[in-house]
């Protein structure tokens, strides 16, 4: 029986939760911003979507669906890092490390 990538799933979930919380706060904060309303709202929505996707894919990676899900976590985390660079750095770094660990099976 193959070993499940527990550490990778844990780091991906923590990174996804941080991204989700930061996205919600950014979307809520856009309602109070006078300038840059649309940019902040778009970053918040991207953070929410990517946070949810990373949480789901990280869990599926734990369920043993293969190395491809580790690569998908990496892609989502890098997209989120580029799209909302100043909000999601810690969550993206944790998700990138989690995706690598899912890929190698740890």
C-alpha positions in Angstrom: 0.0 0.0 0.0 1.4 3.4 -1.0 2.2 6.0 1.6 -0.2 9.0 1.6 1.2 12.5 1.2 0.1 13.7 4.6 2.6 16.6 4.9 1.9 17.8 1.4 -1.9 17.8 2.0 -1.5 19.6 5.3 0.7 22.4 3.9 -1.6 22.7 0.9 -4.7 23.0 3.1 -3.0 25.6 5.3 -1.9 27.6 2.3 -5.3 27.4 0.7 -7.0 28.5 3.9 -4.6 31.5 4.2 -5.4 32.4 0.6 -9.1 32.0 1.2 -9.1 34.3 4.2 -6.8 36.9 2.5 -9.1 36.8 -0.5 -12.2 37.4 1.6 -10.6 40.2 3.5 -9.4 41.8 0.2 -12.9 41.6 -1.3 -14.4 43.0 1.8 -11.8 45.7 2.0 -12.5 46.8 -1.6 -15.9 48.1 -0.5 -14.1 50.7 1.7 -11.3 51.6 -0.7 -11.7 54.9 -2.6 -9.1 54.2 -5.2 -8.3 50.9 -6.7 -11.7 49.4 -6.0 -11.8 47.1 -9.0 -8.2 45.9 -8.7 -8.7 45.0 -5.1 -12.0 43.2 -5.8 -10.4 41.2 -8.6 -7.5 40.2 -6.4 -9.9 39.2 -3.7 -12.0 37.1 -6.0 -8.9 35.4 -7.5 -7.7 34.6 -4.0 -11.1 33.1 -3.0 -11.3 30.9 -6.1 -7.6 29.8 -5.9 -7.9 29.1 -2.2 -10.9 26.9 -2.7 -9.3 25.0 -5.6 -6.1 24.5 -3.7 -8.0 23.1 -0.7 -9.9 20.7 -2.9 -7.0 19.5 -5.0 -4.8 19.2 -1.8 -7.4 16.9 -0.3 -7.7 14.9 -3.5 -3.9 14.5 -3.5 -4.2 13.0 0.0 -6.8 10.6 -1.3 -4.1 9.1 -3.5 -5.1 10.3 -7.0 -1.6 10.6 -8.2 1.3 12.9 -8.8 -0.6 15.1 -11.3 -2.6 16.7 -8.5 0.7 17.9 -6.9 1.5 19.7 -10.2 -2.0 21.2 -10.3 -1.5 22.6 -6.7 1.8 24.1 -7.9 0.1 25.7 -10.9 -2.7 27.2 -8.9 -0.3 28.5 -6.2 1.9 30.1 -8.8 -1.1 31.7 -10.6 -2.2 33.1 -7.2 1.2 34.3 -6.4 1.4 36.3 -9.7 -2.2 37.6 -9.6 -2.2 38.9 -6.0 1.5 39.2 -5.2 1.2 41.4 -2.1 -1.6 39.5 -0.4 -0.9 35.8 -0.7 2.8 35.3 -0.4 2.8 33.1 2.7 -0.2 31.0 1.5 1.3 30.6 -2.0 4.7 29.5 -0.5 3.0 26.9 1.7 0.9 25.7 -1.2 4.0 25.4 -3.5 5.8 23.4 -0.8 2.7 21.2 -0.3 2.4 20.6 -4.1 6.0 19.5 -4.2 5.5 17.2 -1.3 2.3 15.7 -2.9 4.2 15.2 -6.1 7.0 13.3 -4.4 4.6 11.4 -2.2 5.4 12.7 1.3 
